[in-house]
Amino acid sequence: MKGLQNISKKIKGDKVIWLVVIILSTFSILAVYSSTGTLAYKYQGGNTEYYMLKHLIIILLGFLLMYIAHLVKYSYFSRIFQVALWVAVPLLLLTLVAGVNLNEAKRVLPLPFGLTFQTSDLAKLTLIMYLARMLTKRQEVIKDFKTAFIPIIIPVLIVCFLILPANFSTAAILFATSLVLMFMGRVSLKHIFSMVGLGIAMIVILLVVTKANPDLLPSVFPRAETWLNRLESFTDGESEDNYQVEQAKIAIAGGGLFGKLPGNSEQRNFLPHPYSDFIYAIIIEEYGLIGGILIIVLYLILLFRAVKIVAKVPRNFGAFLTIGVAFSLVFQAMINMGVAVSLLPVTGQTLPFISMGGTSIWFTSISIGIILSVSKEIENNPQNGTIAQPA
């Protein structure tokens, strides 16, 4: 008990968020160990512990990053990530030119020791930080098109456009998160809806051009035809391209109410990417409907705790930062789970904190650390409006 009390004193911020992250990470370790058996036999000579230990190290490093981030006064991140945005944009450009080709798209940059760096993870966090800073500083002129909306929307368009060729779903999630932040920041609804209309129009034009001229866009948007095929596959239940979704349905149906228990998944041997894109289906197969609902509840608790933080410091830099990060993570989680249960077309989005990964887990950990930093400041300064503003 004394050990737990000492740990509780050393960690600050919202304890419920800490608990949610610990539970999700526990599910992650168990699910990744269970779902990487085929991968281990294919690439590691049957060493099933290899990927679990690798994933465990990544998660522990993530907790370290989260712990360090939550100790930092969150207003300091404003200047750090203001510079980081100028780094993220060139890195996105470099990825498009010299990135590693994965699934017909250049999404990552190669690093030493066989590691890769997904630049969109850095870009997402830096853009949310930039928006939180700008919305806070421009509140007095927030309805003005020239002095507020233009400086806010231009970086959003640039970053999303650079992510779009390789990862449509990530660009869409980031764009939606940006619009939610702008709505909360009292940006004119006329300006917001104009961007929604523009985004829809661009997607429709892209899909129409791709359908009419399949050979026209591959050099610029190599994944355009894939997006269109996935959309068509989603509406056509009998298409052979629905193999992933069909295998996920079998896994979910086999799980029943209580599941087959950890390590007893059968569909992990047939489902593509059971450790990342479709890990939620494996969780339901092994832990049943109860386990699947628990995962959803945990993400909703995370969003609820973030909203509670926002309610204490409305239209504050910390509020924009918290809701931006939390909404982005939970929205991504809901999309991943929606794909697994066949409510949405296949997107390739991972399940935050649970899917196997590297930089995605680390940036997610830093994001949660920033939320914890905000909640820590509220604990130290319970009066509204007294916590630090961006420099």
N, C-alpha and C positions, 0 to 999 in steps of 0.2 A: 504493500500500500504506500509506503514511504517513497518507493521508487517512482510510482505513478504520480504521486503528489509533486515530486521534484521535477518530473517531466512536464507536468501541467503548469508549473511556475515558469519554466523556461520557454514554453511556447505561448505566444500571445495571439490575440485576435479571436475570431468566432470559433469556439470549440466545436460547434455542430459541423461547421465546414471541414474542420480537421478530421472529425469522425467519418463524415461522408467520403472524404478522399481515401482514408485508410480502408474503409469497407470496399470501395470500388477497386482499389489497388489489390486487395486480397482476392477479389473475384478475378482480377486480371491475371495474377500469377497462376491461379488454379486453371483458368480457362486456356491460357497460353500453353501451359504444360500439357494439358489434355489435347489441344488442337494441333500441336506441332509434331505429333508422332510420325506422320507420313513424311514430313519435311526432314526429320532427323534420320530416317532410314534412307532417304534419297541423297542427302548431302553430308551426313555426319556418321555414316556407318552404323546407324541404329542407336547412337548415343542420345537417348531421349531427354537427358538432363541438360544437354548443351544449351538449347534455346531457352529453357526455363531459367538457368543460371545467368545467361546473358540478359534476359528480360528482367530478372531480379536486380542485377547490377544497375541497369538503366533506371528502374523504378527508385532504387535507393539514391542514385545520383539526382533523380528528380526531386525526391524529398529534401535532399540537401540544398538544392537550388531554391525550393519553395521556402525552406527555413531561412535561408540567407535573405531572400527577397522580402519575407515578412518582417525581418528585423529593420530593413531600410525604411526611412520615412518616405512614404509613397510620393510626396511632392517632388523628391529628387529624381524620380523616374521620368518626370516631365522633360527635363533637360537631356537626360541620357538618351531617351527614345526620340527626342527631337533631332538629335544627330544621327541616330540609328535609321531614321527614315531616309536620309540621304545615302546611307549605305545599302538599305534594302532595295531601293529602286535599281541601282546599277547591278546588284546581285541578281535581281529578277531578269534583267536584260542579258546578263552573262549566262544565266541558266538556259534561256531560250537559244543562245548561240552555241554554248559549249557544255551544256548539261548532259547528264547520263540519260540515255534513251530507255525509258521504262514504259511498257505498254503503249508504244507508239507516241510517246510524249516525253519531252525533256523537263523533268520536275525537280531534279536534285543535282547538286554539285558534288564531284568526287572529293573525298578527304583521305588523308593517310590512313593506313591500317585497314583498308577496305571499307571505311565508313563513308556515309553520304550525308549531305546537309540539304534539307528541303527548305529552300529560300522563302517559300510562301508562308511558312510558319513564322518567320521573323517579320515578314511584311504585314501579316494580319495583326500582330500585337503592336507593331509600331504605328500602324494606321489608326487603330483604336485609341492609342495614346495621343496621337496627333489630334484626332477629332475631339477627344475629351478636353484637351488644352485649348483648342480654338473655340469650342462652344462656351467654355467658361469665360474666356477673355473677350468674346464678342457679344455677350448677352445684351449690352446696351444698344447694339445696332443689329441684333440678330435677324430682324425682319428685312434688312436691306439686302438687295440682290448683289450689289457691287462690292460692298465692304465686308459682307459676312458670307453670303452663300457661295460666291465664286471662289474665295480662298479656301473654303471648306470642301467644296465638291471636286475641285481640280485634282488634288492628290488621290481622292477616292477613285476617280475615273482612271487615272494613270495606273495605280496599283492594280485595280481590278482588270484593266485591259491587258496588263503584262502577265497576270496569272491565267487569264482566260484561255489562251491557246493550248495550254497543257492540262488545265484543271478547271473545267467549266463550273462544277459544283462548288468548289472552294471560292471561286470568284463570285458566284451567286450568293453564297452564305455571307461573305464579307460585304457585298453590296447591300444585302438586306439588313445586316447589323448596322451599317453606316446610316441607313435610312431611319432605323429605330432610334439610334442615337440623336440624329437630327430632329426627329419628332419630339423626343424628350427635351432637347435643347431649345424648343420653341421656334425652330426654323419654320418659315412660312410654309403652310400646307400646299399652297400653289406651287412653290418651288419643288417640294418633295414629290408631289404627284406628277410634275413634269418630268422628273428623273425616272419615276416608275414607268411612265409612258414611253420614255426614251429607251429604257432597258428592255421592255417588252418588244418594242418595235425592232430593236437591233437583233434580238433573238429570233424573231419571226423572219426577218430578212435573211439572216444567216442560214436558218433551216431551209427556207425556200430556195436560196441560191445553191445550197449544198445538194438539195434534192434535184434541182434542174440541171446542175453542172457538177457532177461528182468529182471531176478531175480538176476543178478550178481552184479549190481552196486548200488542198492537202499541204501545200508548201507553207502556207501561212497559219492555217488552223488544222493541224494534222488529226485532231480528234473530232472534227466537225461531223464526219460521217458516222463515227462511233456514237456520238450523242444522238444523232437522228435514228440510228438502228436501235439504240436502247429505248428510245421513246416509242418507236413502232413495236418493239418487242413487248413493252409494258402493256400496250393496248391490244396486242394479239397474243392471247393466252396459249395458243397452240404453236407459237414460233419455237424453233429449235434453239434460238438465242436465249431463251428463258431457262437454260439448264441450271444456272446458279440459283435462281429464284425457286425452281422446282425442288432442288436438293435442300434448300433452306426450309421449304414447306414440309418436306419429309421429316427433317430434324425437329421442327416445331411440333408436328403432329405426334411424333414418337415420344416427345417429352411428357405429354399429358399434364396432369396437375402437379405431381411431385418430382417428375424427371426420372432419369435412369441412374442418377447419382454421379458424383464427380469421377471422371476418367472412363465412363462407359459409353461415350458418344460413338455412334456408328457412322454417322454422316461426315465426320471429320475426314474420313478416307475418300469421300466422293466430292465434297463441297470445295470449290476453289477458294483459296484464301480464307480458311476457317479461323485463322488466328488474327485477322485484321478486319476486312470488309464485312464478313458474315459471322463474326464471333458471337454476336447476340443470339443467332440461331443455335449455336453450340451451347450457349448458356441455358437457353430454354430446354434444349434436349436433355441436358444433364441435371438441371435444377427445376425444371418444370415451369408451369405458368406462374407459380408462386415466385420463383427466382426471377423470371422475366419482369413481373410487376414490381418486385423489390428494386430492380435496377432503375426502372422508370421513376419510382418514388424517390430514390436517392438523387437523381438529377433534378427533379422538381423541388426537393428540399434545398438543393444548392441554389436554384433560381430564387426560391422564396427567401432564403437568408440574404441573398444579394439585394432583393427588393427592400428588405427591412433596413439594410445599411443605407440604401438610397433615400428611404423615407426620413432618415435622421439628418441627412445633409442634402436637401433638394437643390438641384441645379448648381451643385458644387463640383469641382474637378474630380474629387473622389467618387462622387455619385455617378458621373458620366463614365468614369473609368471602370467602376464596379459593374454597372449594368451592361456596358459594352462587352466586357470580357465574359461575364456570366451568360449573357444572351447568346454570344457566339458559340460557347462551349455546349450549352444545353440545346441550342438549335441544331448544331452538328450532330449531337447524340440522337435527337429525335429523328433526324433524317436517316441516320445509319439504321436505327431500329425500324423505321418505316420501310426501308428497303428490305430488311430481313424478313418482315412479315408481309411483303408484297403490297404495301400501300403506296409505294413510290417507285419510280424507275431506278435501276441500278445507277449509283453515283460514284462509287469508289471512296466514299468518306469513311474514315475509321471511327471507332467508338472511343471518345476521349477517356483517358485513364485506364482503359481496359484493353484495347487492341494493342498488339505487339508493335513496337516502334522505337525510334530513337529521339530525333530532334522534336517530333510531335509531342512526345511525353514530356520532354524537358521544357519546351515552351509552354505547354499546358500547366506544368508545375510552377513555372515562373508567374504565369497569369494568376493562378490561385494564390500564390504568395503575395501578389500585389493586392488582391482583394482582402487577404488577411491583414496586410499592412494598413489598409483603409479602416478596417474594423478595429484594429489595435488603436489607431489614433482616436476613433470615436470613444473607445473605452477610456482613454487617457483624458479626452476632452469631451465630456458628454453634452456640453452646450452646443446647440446647432450653430453652424457657421464658424466655429472656432478652430476647426482643423485647417491644416495648411492648404494654401492655394498654389497653383503652378507658378514657378518663377518666370 
